[in-house]
Amino acid sequence: MSLPFDAAATQHRVDTFWQLAASFGTERNAYHNYLNELVSDRYALIKGLQILRDELQFAAYSPTDMKACGADLSLPSVVTTLAYTNCGDRIHQGEATKRYRDVVASRFATLSEIGELKLEAFFPAGGGTDNGATLAHVTVAHELDEQLKHQLYAGNPQSISLVAIDLKTHVGRLIDDSKGEDGKNYMTYGKTRESPWREPRAACGAIVGALNNYRPQNLIHRRIRDDLGEQNFQYLSTHQVLTDEGVDITMAIASSIVAIRGIRNTALALTQELDERGLAHLTASTTVNRPSRDDLVIYLARATVFNGKVRIQSLGTEAHLYGGRLVEHAAEQRLQIRYSDWDNENLPVEEIDYKVQSSGL
C-alpha cells in the first residue's frame, strides 16, 4: 500500500524554481541555453531526491544477481523521463540535436540496461507537435508501469515522477558577406545552406511553405496554420516582421509561435495525464541553423505542471506585437526578439488551475 503523498517538499522546489531568473528571446549558443536554462532549472525541481532513470535501478526484484543494482526506494526518489520534438528536416538533425542529447538528455532521459538513451522523440514537420494531447499521453504512459509505480509510491511519501518535455522548432539564417562590410543588411531568416556548396533553401521548409505557398490539401500546411492560429497565419503570410535595422525575421517569429503554442497545449494536456505525484517541466526553443557554423538557440518558454496548477512563462503569441533588434556578440550580429514592451528577463507567468488526479494506489 502506498503512503499518503507529502507534496510540501516538491511544492517548495516548484515555488523556488519560479524565483529563478530566465532570459528569453536572444540567439545564444546551444551549450549556454541547454545548461543555463534547461538543465539548471530541471535540477532545481528535483534537488535532494535520488534520481532514478537507469533501468538497472529498477532491478530490485530480479531473480538474478542484477537485483544488486536495484535502488533503495525507501529514499525520497524521482523517476525521470524525457520527450522532445524536433523538425524532421535533416538540417535540424545535426549539431544542435547532438548537443541537446549530450547536455540535456544524458541527464534526464531513461537509460537502457545496455547504456543507451531512451527518449520519447517526435519529429513532426515544423517541429512543434502533431498533437499536444498525444505527446503528453505517450510520454506519461511510458514512464512508469503499474508495478514500478506501486513500488515507488510505497517507498517514500515524498517520491515523485518527473516528466520532462522540450519542444524545439527551427529556422534558417544566412549572411551574405560578399555584398558589403555591413553583414547585418544582408541577413536572411527562413533560408540556409546545408553546406558551402549548396544553394540556399527554406528552413523550416514546412513553416515557410505554409506561409508563402499555402496548399489546403497539404495536411502539414493545415496543421501549421492551426498551430499558428488563424489571425497569426493571416498576418504572417501578408506582412513582414522587421528588426529595428530592417532585417526580415518573419519566419523566426513564426517558428517561435509554433513552439510557444505547442508548450501551452502540451502543458494543458498533461493535466489529464499526471497523477498527484506527477511533476512536469516543459521548455520551448527555436534552433537557428547556420551553414558551416554552430547552430544558435533562442529560448522561448518554460512551464511546470504540479499540484493543481499550470504555470507558463513565455513570449506572447500575437504575431503583430513582435519585433526585434540585432545585438553585437563576439564580433557577430545576433537576433534579440522583442514582444510588445515586455522585459525578456522578467516575462509574466500565467497560472491555470486544474483538478489533481489521485494515483488510485
Helices and strands as residue ranges (DSSP letters): H 8-17, E 27-29, H 30-33, I 34-39, H 40-45, E 50-52, G 55-58, G 65-69, E 77-86, G 90-92, H 95-100, I 101-105, H 106-108, E 110-111, E 117-118, E 120-122, H 132-143, H 146-155, E 160-175, G 177-179, G 183-186, E 187-189, E 191-192, E 201-202, H 205-212, H 219-228, H 230-236, H 250-270, E 278-289, E 296-306, E 309-314, G 319-321, E 322-329, E 332-339, E 349-353
